[in-house]
Amino acid sequence: MREYKTQMEAAKKGIITPEMQTVSEKESIPAEKIRDLVALGQIAIPANVNHKSLSAEGIGKGLRTKINVNLGISGDCKNYDTEMEKVKMSLKFGAEAIMDLSNYGKTNTFRRQLIEMSPAMIGTVPMYDAIGYLEKDLLEITAEDFLKVVRAHAEEGVDFMTIHAGINRRAVEAFKRDKRRMNIVSRGGSLLFAWMEMTGNENPFYEHYDEVLEILREYDVTISLGDALRPGCIDDSTDGGQIAELIELGALTERAWAKDVQVMVEGPGHMAMNEIEANMKLQKRICHEAPFYVLGPLVTDIFPGYDHITSAIGGAIAAASGADFLCYVTPAEHLRLPDLNDVKEGIIASRIAAHAADIAKGLPGARDIDNKMAEARHKVDWEEMFKYAVDPDKAREYFESTPPADRHTCSMCGKMCAVRTTNMILEGKKVEFCTEK
């Protein structure tokens, strides 16, 4: 029997848990430091007691930027095998978290399989699942029903849940006053907004927040406080609704910590590049340095089909400015459910953003692999270069598609390769280009 219910409770008692030890080894940071930051809420280790296959990861201050992959079953795409292939793809390319956003039918079959086999953290949004799980229309769902879904997900082994508790009546009033181009673009947020408006009741996740926390505490589920009023276009960013909800999230963060429930706070959305750094600092201040989990931000709205790039640009800036956790965006964003190749493109783009930010933040060891790649390029050692590539198969495919006559170069520069020329001169050799007939 554990002496503690949650990672935060253990940390406050001075206990180093097995999960803290795992994070310590992965991050090359003393376990005592990990424990102390978990106690403060500045690091979260989402680790449901029922997720037995988990390889724990830390999210927060001083740690590597983590990435999340969204997938799941929908009414238009019900292929369980395809979604499981996306899971395998996510694990292959190093995603630390997978969110099951299934919203069709009895979703717990897929989720249980996912939790059973995945070493990555598993997240869900209970609001998405409520209608399918309960088989009720939105207006018929009660506050008790919403809590029933939260408990079901917790019992199954979900490590973190997005709970849109911040969109209460005060935040809704601010949203209505400050007219938007895009209104609410959060799926869970829009459903709660509709439920509140149709019933005249307060947000059930806000009204019954203490009960939600008791459920999460029982299974050591981390609450990811959802940003229902996140901007859905760059013109809506940093408006009254977004900031009003953020203020509520700051208060909810402290209430969760008081019950030893770990917290992450979710953020925008769509946002021009010049606003990102200020938003990251604002969130950290208002939410007391809780780990920050961002979708993008997408820095422009006019590149459908390329939003993995608009997101990676914003994600790199966000993470370098303090964000801790990036939700991937695929080329299919705004267009359709992503296929297997879209998932790969989204993961790689997010990995680029996360790694670039870790280098910019000066995390110990972050640039070690880049230095090894530079040394391999210095030697023009292609096998060594492929070894250090995040996607070695694609790198090799490109190189071999137009093979050079001389394998000490590539087909771009041939014998005029700058690296080859410099190496030869420094080795005391003569560079000649016209000797061959």
WOCOR-V809577 format. One record per residue. OMEGA is omega in whole degrees, 0 to 359 (NA if undefined). NEAR is the number of other ideal C-beta (glycine too) atoms within 10 Angstrom. Layout:
omega=OMEGA near=NEAR
omega=OMEGA near=NEAR
This chain:
omega=180 near=2
omega=177 near=11
omega=186 near=9
omega=177 near=15
omega=186 near=17
omega=176 near=25
omega=181 near=29
omega=178 near=26
omega=179 near=21
omega=182 near=23
omega=179 near=25
omega=178 near=17
omega=180 near=12
omega=182 near=10
omega=171 near=15
omega=182 near=16
omega=174 near=24
omega=180 near=9
omega=176 near=21
omega=179 near=25
omega=178 near=14
omega=179 near=19
omega=178 near=26
omega=181 near=19
omega=180 near=12
omega=186 near=16
omega=184 near=20
omega=178 near=9
omega=181 near=18
omega=182 near=11
omega=180 near=16
omega=179 near=12
omega=176 near=15
omega=180 near=29
omega=184 near=24
omega=180 near=15
omega=172 near=22
omega=179 near=27
omega=180 near=20
omega=183 near=17
omega=183 near=25
omega=170 near=18
omega=173 near=30
omega=174 near=30
omega=181 near=27
omega=186 near=30
omega=178 near=27
omega=181 near=24
omega=181 near=16
omega=177 near=15
omega=189 near=24
omega=183 near=9
omega=187 near=13
omega=166 near=22
omega=193 near=14
omega=175 near=23
omega=174 near=24
omega=178 near=29
omega=177 near=28
omega=192 near=24
omega=174 near=17
omega=182 near=16
omega=176 near=23
omega=176 near=21
omega=181 near=26
omega=178 near=23
omega=180 near=25
omega=177 near=24
omega=175 near=25
omega=173 near=23
omega=180 near=24
omega=184 near=23
omega=175 near=24
omega=182 near=15
omega=181 near=9
omega=180 near=8
omega=188 near=14
omega=186 near=12
omega=182 near=9
omega=181 near=12
omega=179 near=6
omega=180 near=14
omega=178 near=22
omega=174 near=15
omega=176 near=15
omega=177 near=21
omega=180 near=22
omega=176 near=12
omega=181 near=17
omega=180 near=25
omega=180 near=16
omega=184 near=11
omega=166 near=18
omega=175 near=16
omega=181 near=23
omega=183 near=24
omega=176 near=26
omega=176 near=24
omega=176 near=23
omega=182 near=27
omega=180 near=19
omega=181 near=26
omega=182 near=19
omega=174 near=17
omega=179 near=15
omega=190 near=13
omega=187 near=21
omega=177 near=18
omega=179 near=12
omega=184 near=20
omega=179 near=22
omega=177 near=12
omega=181 near=14
omega=181 near=25
omega=182 near=23
omega=187 near=12
omega=190 near=13
omega=171 near=23
omega=178 near=12
omega=175 near=24
omega=178 near=28
omega=177 near=25
omega=176 near=26
omega=171 near=29
omega=184 near=26
omega=181 near=24
omega=179 near=28
omega=189 near=23
omega=190 near=25
omega=185 near=22
omega=180 near=18
omega=183 near=18
omega=185 near=20
omega=184 near=16
omega=176 near=9
omega=172 near=13
omega=188 near=8
omega=184 near=13
omega=182 near=9
omega=184 near=10
omega=180 near=20
omega=176 near=13
omega=179 near=17
omega=178 near=10
omega=180 near=15
omega=179 near=21
omega=178 near=18
omega=179 near=16
omega=178 near=22
omega=180 near=25
omega=180 near=17
omega=179 near=19
omega=180 near=27
omega=180 near=24
omega=182 near=15
omega=177 near=20
omega=180 near=22
omega=185 near=28
omega=177 near=31
omega=180 near=27
omega=171 near=27
omega=179 near=25
omega=182 near=26
omega=184 near=29
omega=186 near=26
omega=181 near=28
omega=178 near=29
omega=185 near=22
omega=180 near=12
omega=180 near=14
omega=179 near=26
omega=178 near=22
omega=179 near=13
omega=178 near=18
omega=182 near=23
omega=180 near=12
omega=186 near=11
omega=186 near=15
omega=183 near=11
omega=171 near=19
omega=188 near=11
omega=181 near=14
omega=182 near=15
omega=180 near=22
omega=174 near=18
omega=181 near=23
omega=179 near=15
omega=179 near=23
omega=181 near=24
omega=179 near=16
omega=178 near=20
omega=178 near=27
omega=179 near=21
omega=180 near=13
omega=180 near=19
omega=182 near=18
omega=183 near=10
omega=183 near=10
omega=185 near=14
omega=182 near=6
omega=174 near=13
omega=175 near=14
omega=184 near=25
omega=179 near=23
omega=174 near=28
omega=183 near=21
omega=183 near=15
omega=185 near=18
omega=180 near=20
omega=178 near=11
omega=175 near=16
omega=182 near=28
omega=179 near=22
omega=178 near=14
omega=182 near=19
omega=180 near=29
omega=183 near=20
omega=183 near=15
omega=185 near=21
omega=174 near=28
omega=176 near=32
omega=176 near=26
omega=174 near=29
omega=187 near=29
omega=187 near=28
omega=179 near=27
omega=182 near=27
omega=183 near=32
omega=177 near=33
omega=180 near=26
omega=179 near=27
omega=172 near=21
omega=186 near=17
omega=182 near=23
omega=181 near=13
omega=187 near=24
omega=177 near=19
omega=178 near=17
omega=185 near=17
omega=181 near=17
omega=180 near=25
omega=183 near=26
omega=178 near=16
omega=178 near=22
omega=180 near=27
omega=178 near=25
omega=177 near=15
omega=181 near=21
omega=177 near=26
omega=179 near=18
omega=179 near=14
omega=177 near=25
omega=181 near=23
omega=178 near=13
omega=178 near=15
omega=179 near=26
omega=180 near=19
omega=177 near=10
omega=177 near=18
omega=175 near=22
omega=180 near=27
omega=187 near=31
omega=160 near=24
omega=179 near=26
omega=182 near=27
omega=185 near=24
omega=187 near=29
omega=24 near=28
omega=176 near=26
omega=186 near=25
omega=176 near=28
omega=186 near=16
omega=185 near=14
omega=179 near=9
omega=191 near=19
omega=184 near=29
omega=180 near=14
omega=179 near=12
omega=179 near=26
omega=180 near=23
omega=179 near=12
omega=180 near=17
omega=181 near=25
omega=180 near=20
omega=185 near=11
omega=183 near=17
omega=166 near=24
omega=176 near=16
omega=174 near=17
omega=177 near=30
omega=185 near=28
omega=186 near=24
omega=187 near=26
omega=173 near=28
omega=186 near=24
omega=357 near=28
omega=175 near=30
omega=191 near=28
omega=174 near=23
omega=187 near=17
omega=192 near=16
omega=180 near=7
omega=174 near=15
omega=186 near=12
omega=180 near=11
omega=186 near=14
omega=171 near=23
omega=179 near=28
omega=179 near=19
omega=178 near=23
omega=181 near=29
omega=177 near=25
omega=180 near=19
omega=180 near=30
omega=179 near=32
omega=179 near=24
omega=181 near=23
omega=182 near=32
omega=177 near=29
omega=182 near=19
omega=174 near=19
omega=178 near=21
omega=187 near=27
omega=192 near=29
omega=182 near=30
omega=171 near=30
omega=183 near=21
omega=172 near=31
omega=183 near=28
omega=175 near=25
omega=182 near=23
omega=181 near=19
omega=181 near=23
omega=187 near=14
omega=181 near=12
omega=173 near=12
omega=183 near=16
omega=173 near=23
omega=186 near=16
omega=180 near=13
omega=176 near=12
omega=179 near=20
omega=179 near=25
omega=181 near=20
omega=179 near=20
omega=180 near=28
omega=182 near=25
omega=180 near=18
omega=179 near=26
omega=177 near=30
omega=177 near=20
omega=182 near=17
omega=183 near=29
omega=182 near=24
omega=179 near=22
omega=179 near=19
omega=179 near=24
omega=175 near=19
omega=182 near=13
omega=180 near=15
omega=178 near=15
omega=179 near=8
omega=181 near=18
omega=178 near=11
omega=186 near=10
omega=184 near=17
omega=182 near=16
omega=182 near=9
omega=176 near=14
omega=178 near=13
omega=177 near=10
omega=176 near=14
omega=179 near=16
omega=179 near=13
omega=177 near=13
omega=178 near=18
omega=177 near=14
omega=180 near=11
omega=187 near=13
omega=180 near=17
omega=187 near=14
omega=180 near=18
omega=178 near=9
omega=178 near=15
omega=179 near=20
omega=180 near=16
omega=183 near=14
omega=179 near=17
omega=177 near=15
omega=176 near=14
omega=185 near=15
omega=181 near=13
omega=179 near=9
omega=179 near=13
omega=180 near=16
omega=180 near=15
omega=178 near=10
omega=183 near=11
omega=184 near=16
omega=183 near=9
omega=174 near=8
omega=187 near=9
omega=178 near=10
omega=176 near=16
omega=180 near=9
omega=184 near=13
omega=174 near=11
omega=176 near=15
omega=168 near=18
omega=186 near=18
omega=177 near=13
omega=186 near=9
omega=182 near=13
omega=182 near=13
omega=177 near=15
omega=179 near=11
omega=182 near=18
omega=181 near=9
omega=180 near=15
omega=182 near=18
omega=182 near=16
omega=179 near=12
omega=182 near=15
omega=180 near=15
omega=180 near=11
omega=176 near=8
omega=178 near=7
omega=180 near=6
omega=179 near=10
omega=178 near=7
omega=179 near=11
omega=180 near=9
omega=188 near=9
omega=183 near=5
omega=182 near=6
omega=179 near=7
omega=NA near=3
